[in-house]
Amino acid sequence: MVYKKRQVQLGSGFNYADIGRMTIGMNSALTLENAYVRVAAVAIYSVELTNAEILQNYQYFRTRFEKYYDCGYGCVLYNYDPGCTDCYESKAYSISAGYDPPNYCSGLSGPYPTTVYGNALNIQYVNRFYTDAALTTAFNGGGKYYGESSGYAGTTWRISSDGYVIGSYAC
């Protein structure tokens, strides 16, 4: 995803309603170039987005296009469906209480009182956690770091208030 921040002065005369056609894939000389890409989403805002809004958009669209499939070599990231086994299935994980920085590693030693459901069979591929096996209600991680009972590679996961993995810490 590409985000370009640009401020437009009010009263500059730019009117979004006057846009009849927009071309994506032009060079700086404004002559048409071949853009060998698939554009899945375009959004134009009349205001500059905050960093939090940009992150929210990124997290939303990321889950639509990043998928892991197992074609016999373990789960690998694809941006298309290769026709192999989908690695995104609901799996229960036991996690610790959440900890704020700088206590990144506090959750590794347990206890693990909370059960959440990840959207991948392997913890390293989970990008969102839920409170239910149907993956319909996001887990509110509050931006804290959580340990997982398997202690995968001594790593804790930072989980946002809407269940997304927004970071990790190798302890």
C-alpha positions as CSV (number, residue, x, y, z in Angstrom):
1,M,0.0,0.0,0.0
2,V,1.2,3.5,-0.8
3,Y,0.1,6.5,1.1
4,K,1.1,9.9,0.0
5,K,0.4,12.8,2.3
6,R,-0.1,16.1,0.6
7,Q,-1.7,19.2,2.0
8,V,-4.1,21.1,-0.2
9,Q,-4.8,24.7,0.7
10,L,-8.4,25.6,1.2
11,G,-9.6,27.9,-1.5
12,S,-7.0,26.5,-4.0
13,G,-9.8,25.9,-6.5
14,F,-9.5,22.1,-6.5
15,N,-13.0,20.6,-6.6
16,Y,-13.3,16.8,-6.1
17,A,-16.7,16.9,-7.7
18,D,-15.1,18.0,-11.0
19,I,-13.1,14.8,-11.4
20,G,-14.5,13.0,-14.4
21,R,-11.6,10.6,-14.9
22,M,-8.5,9.7,-13.0
23,T,-5.6,7.7,-14.4
24,I,-3.3,5.7,-12.2
25,G,0.0,4.8,-13.8
26,M,1.2,8.1,-15.3
27,N,4.7,9.3,-15.3
28,S,5.8,12.7,-14.3
29,A,5.5,14.0,-17.9
30,L,1.8,13.2,-17.7
31,T,2.0,10.7,-20.6
32,L,0.4,7.4,-20.2
33,E,2.7,4.5,-19.1
34,N,1.9,0.9,-18.7
35,A,1.4,0.0,-15.1
36,Y,1.7,-3.7,-14.7
37,V,-0.3,-3.8,-11.4
38,R,-3.7,-4.6,-10.1
39,V,-5.2,-1.8,-8.1
40,A,-7.7,-3.2,-5.6
41,A,-8.6,0.0,-3.8
42,V,-8.2,3.7,-4.2
43,A,-9.4,6.2,-1.7
44,I,-9.2,10.0,-1.9
45,Y,-9.7,12.1,1.2
46,S,-10.4,15.8,1.4
47,V,-8.4,15.9,4.7
48,E,-5.0,14.6,5.6
49,L,-5.2,11.3,7.4
50,T,-3.6,10.9,10.8
51,N,-1.0,8.1,11.3
52,A,-3.7,6.1,13.3
53,E,-6.1,6.4,10.4
54,I,-3.5,5.2,7.9
55,L,-2.6,2.3,10.1
56,Q,-6.3,1.4,10.5
57,N,-6.7,1.4,6.6
58,Y,-3.5,-0.6,6.2
59,Q,-4.7,-3.3,8.7
60,Y,-8.1,-3.5,7.1
61,F,-6.8,-4.0,3.5
62,R,-3.8,-6.1,4.5
63,T,-6.1,-9.0,5.6
64,R,-7.9,-8.9,2.3
65,F,-4.8,-9.5,0.2
66,E,-2.1,-11.2,2.3
67,K,-2.9,-14.9,2.6
68,Y,-0.8,-17.9,3.5
69,Y,-1.1,-21.2,1.7
70,D,0.6,-24.5,2.3
71,C,1.6,-26.0,-1.1
72,G,3.8,-28.7,0.5
73,Y,6.5,-26.4,1.8
74,G,4.8,-25.0,4.9
75,C,2.7,-21.8,5.0
76,V,4.0,-19.3,2.5
77,L,2.6,-15.8,1.8
78,Y,0.9,-15.4,-1.6
79,N,-1.0,-12.4,-3.2
80,Y,-3.2,-14.8,-5.2
81,D,-4.8,-18.2,-4.6
82,P,-2.4,-20.9,-5.7
83,G,-5.0,-23.6,-5.1
84,C,-3.3,-25.1,-2.1
85,T,-4.4,-25.6,1.5
86,D,-5.4,-22.3,3.1
87,C,-3.4,-21.7,6.3
88,Y,-6.0,-19.3,7.7
89,E,-8.3,-21.4,9.9
90,S,-9.4,-20.8,13.4
91,K,-7.1,-22.1,16.1
92,A,-7.3,-21.6,19.9
93,Y,-4.3,-20.0,21.6
94,S,-3.7,-19.6,25.4
95,I,-2.2,-16.2,26.2
96,S,-0.9,-14.4,29.2
97,A,-2.2,-11.2,30.7
98,G,-1.2,-8.1,28.7
99,Y,1.8,-6.0,29.6
100,D,2.7,-2.5,28.8
101,P,6.3,-1.5,27.6
102,P,8.9,-1.8,28.9
103,N,7.7,-5.2,30.2
104,Y,7.7,-6.8,26.8
105,C,8.7,-10.2,27.9
106,S,6.7,-10.6,31.1
107,G,4.0,-12.7,29.5
108,L,6.3,-15.5,28.4
109,S,6.4,-17.4,31.8
110,G,2.6,-17.5,32.1
111,P,0.1,-18.1,33.5
112,Y,-2.0,-18.2,30.4
113,P,-5.6,-17.6,31.6
114,T,-7.1,-16.3,28.4
115,T,-8.1,-18.3,25.3
116,V,-8.2,-16.4,22.1
117,Y,-8.6,-17.6,18.5
118,G,-6.1,-16.8,15.8
119,N,-6.8,-16.7,12.1
120,A,-3.9,-19.1,11.3
121,L,-2.9,-22.6,12.3
122,N,0.6,-21.5,13.2
123,I,1.1,-18.6,15.6
124,Q,3.8,-17.0,13.4
125,Y,1.2,-16.4,10.7
126,V,-1.6,-15.0,12.9
127,N,-2.3,-11.4,12.1
128,R,-5.6,-11.0,14.1
129,F,-7.0,-12.5,17.3
130,Y,-10.6,-13.1,18.1
131,T,-12.7,-14.0,21.2
132,D,-14.6,-16.7,19.4
133,A,-13.8,-19.7,17.1
134,A,-16.0,-18.3,14.3
135,L,-13.6,-15.3,14.1
136,T,-16.4,-12.8,14.3
137,T,-15.6,-10.8,17.5
138,A,-12.1,-9.2,17.7
139,F,-10.0,-9.6,20.8
140,N,-9.3,-6.2,22.5
141,G,-5.6,-6.4,23.2
142,G,-5.4,-2.7,24.2
143,G,-2.0,-2.4,22.5
144,K,-0.3,-4.6,25.1
145,Y,2.2,-7.4,24.8
146,Y,1.0,-11.0,25.3
147,G,2.9,-14.2,25.8
148,E,1.6,-17.4,24.2
149,S,1.7,-20.8,25.9
150,S,3.9,-22.5,23.3
151,G,6.5,-19.7,23.9
152,Y,7.1,-19.6,20.2
153,A,10.8,-18.6,19.8
154,G,10.6,-16.5,23.0
155,T,8.4,-13.9,21.3
156,T,5.5,-11.8,22.7
157,W,2.8,-10.4,20.5
158,R,1.5,-6.8,20.6
159,I,-2.2,-6.9,20.0
160,S,-4.3,-3.8,19.2
161,S,-7.7,-2.9,20.5
162,D,-9.3,-4.4,17.4
163,G,-7.3,-7.7,17.6
164,Y,-4.6,-7.0,15.0
165,V,-1.0,-8.1,15.7
166,I,0.7,-4.7,15.5
167,G,4.1,-5.8,16.7
168,S,6.2,-8.5,18.3
169,Y,9.2,-8.6,20.6
170,A,11.9,-11.2,20.6
171,C,12.8,-11.7,24.2
